[in-house]
Amino acid sequence: MNNGLSGKLYYSSSEVSDMLELEPSVLRFWEREFSQLRPKRNRAGNRMYREKDIKLIQEIKRLTRDEGYTIAGAKKKLHELSHKPGHEVVEKMIADPITESELVSWLRSELLGIQATLNS
């Protein structure tokens, strides 16, 4: 399945919303409900989703929309999966702090994208 990721370090809320066909309000709601989902924020306070955040959102979406779990049930299932050795969800939930070099790389890729748009 193509998840729409383009290899960028960070994605905006609107990009993630469009990519996963979810309303931004759903992303914000899930952020409040699922402690594992904690996107970083830039200095302006905008959410910056990493690939592992997006994969976690995909898992939450699968559980709640496809499998029919309630929020409480999805929380429980994610908790169970996170305690299974070697399970893929474990890697998605490990929070790593944003480094200055990651931020600079993200800003550079964003600026190059804007420049390309302006030049076309």
C-alpha positions as CSV (number, residue, x, y, z in Angstrom):
1,M,0.0,0.0,0.0
2,N,1.4,3.4,-1.0
3,N,1.2,5.6,2.1
4,G,1.9,8.8,0.3
5,L,5.1,9.5,2.1
6,S,7.7,11.3,0.0
7,G,10.8,10.8,2.1
8,K,10.5,14.1,3.9
9,L,11.5,14.3,7.6
10,Y,8.3,16.1,8.7
11,Y,4.8,16.6,7.3
12,S,2.3,19.3,8.2
13,S,-1.2,18.5,9.6
14,S,-2.8,19.4,6.3
15,E,-0.4,17.0,4.4
16,V,-1.2,14.2,6.8
17,S,-4.9,14.9,6.8
18,D,-4.9,14.8,2.9
19,M,-2.6,11.8,2.7
20,L,-4.7,9.7,5.1
21,E,-8.1,11.1,4.2
22,L,-8.8,12.2,7.7
23,E,-10.2,15.5,9.0
24,P,-7.7,17.7,10.9
25,S,-10.0,17.6,13.9
26,V,-9.7,13.8,13.9
27,L,-5.9,14.1,14.1
28,R,-6.2,16.5,17.0
29,F,-8.7,14.3,18.8
30,W,-6.6,11.2,18.4
31,E,-3.6,13.2,19.7
32,R,-5.5,13.9,22.9
33,E,-6.8,10.3,23.2
34,F,-3.6,8.4,22.3
35,S,-0.6,9.2,24.5
36,Q,1.7,7.6,22.0
37,L,0.8,10.2,19.3
38,R,2.8,13.3,20.1
39,P,3.9,15.1,17.0
40,K,6.6,17.6,17.5
41,R,5.9,21.3,17.1
42,N,7.9,24.0,15.4
43,R,8.5,27.4,16.9
44,A,5.3,28.7,15.5
45,G,3.4,25.9,17.3
46,N,2.5,24.0,14.1
47,R,2.4,20.2,14.4
48,M,5.2,18.4,12.5
49,Y,4.5,14.7,11.9
50,R,7.3,12.2,11.4
51,E,6.9,9.0,9.4
52,K,6.5,7.0,12.6
53,D,3.7,9.3,13.7
54,I,2.0,8.8,10.4
55,K,2.4,5.0,10.7
56,L,0.8,5.2,14.2
57,I,-2.1,7.2,12.8
58,Q,-2.5,4.6,10.1
59,E,-2.7,1.9,12.8
60,I,-5.2,3.9,14.8
61,K,-7.3,4.4,11.7
62,R,-7.1,0.7,10.8
63,L,-8.2,-0.3,14.3
64,T,-11.0,2.3,14.6
65,R,-12.3,2.5,11.0
66,D,-11.6,-0.9,9.5
67,E,-11.6,-3.2,12.5
68,G,-14.4,-1.4,14.3
69,Y,-12.6,-0.9,17.7
70,T,-13.8,1.9,20.0
71,I,-11.3,4.4,21.2
72,A,-10.9,2.5,24.4
73,G,-10.5,-0.8,22.5
74,A,-8.0,0.7,20.2
75,K,-6.0,2.0,23.1
76,K,-6.0,-1.4,24.7
77,K,-5.0,-3.1,21.4
78,L,-2.1,-0.7,20.9
79,H,-1.0,-1.2,24.4
80,E,-1.0,-5.0,23.9
81,L,0.8,-4.7,20.6
82,S,3.5,-2.4,22.1
83,H,4.3,-5.1,24.6
84,K,4.8,-7.9,22.0
85,P,8.5,-8.3,21.4
86,G,9.5,-7.5,17.8
87,H,6.1,-6.1,16.8
88,E,6.2,-3.3,14.3
89,V,4.1,-0.9,16.5
90,V,6.8,-0.9,19.1
91,E,9.1,1.0,16.8
92,K,6.3,3.4,15.9
93,M,5.7,4.4,19.5
94,I,9.3,5.2,20.5
95,A,9.5,8.9,20.8
96,D,12.7,10.5,19.8
97,P,13.4,14.2,20.3
98,I,13.8,16.5,17.4
99,T,17.4,17.5,16.8
100,E,18.5,20.8,15.5
101,S,19.9,19.2,12.4
102,E,16.6,17.4,11.7
103,L,14.8,20.7,11.9
104,V,17.3,22.4,9.6
105,S,16.9,19.5,7.1
106,W,13.1,19.8,7.3
107,L,13.2,23.6,6.8
108,R,15.6,23.2,3.9
109,S,13.3,20.6,2.2
110,E,10.3,22.9,2.7
111,L,12.1,25.9,1.3
112,L,13.3,24.0,-1.7
113,G,9.7,22.8,-2.3
114,I,8.5,26.4,-2.1
115,Q,11.2,27.5,-4.5
116,A,10.4,24.8,-7.0
117,T,6.7,25.9,-6.9
118,L,7.6,29.5,-7.4
119,N,9.9,28.7,-10.3
120,S,7.3,26.6,-12.1
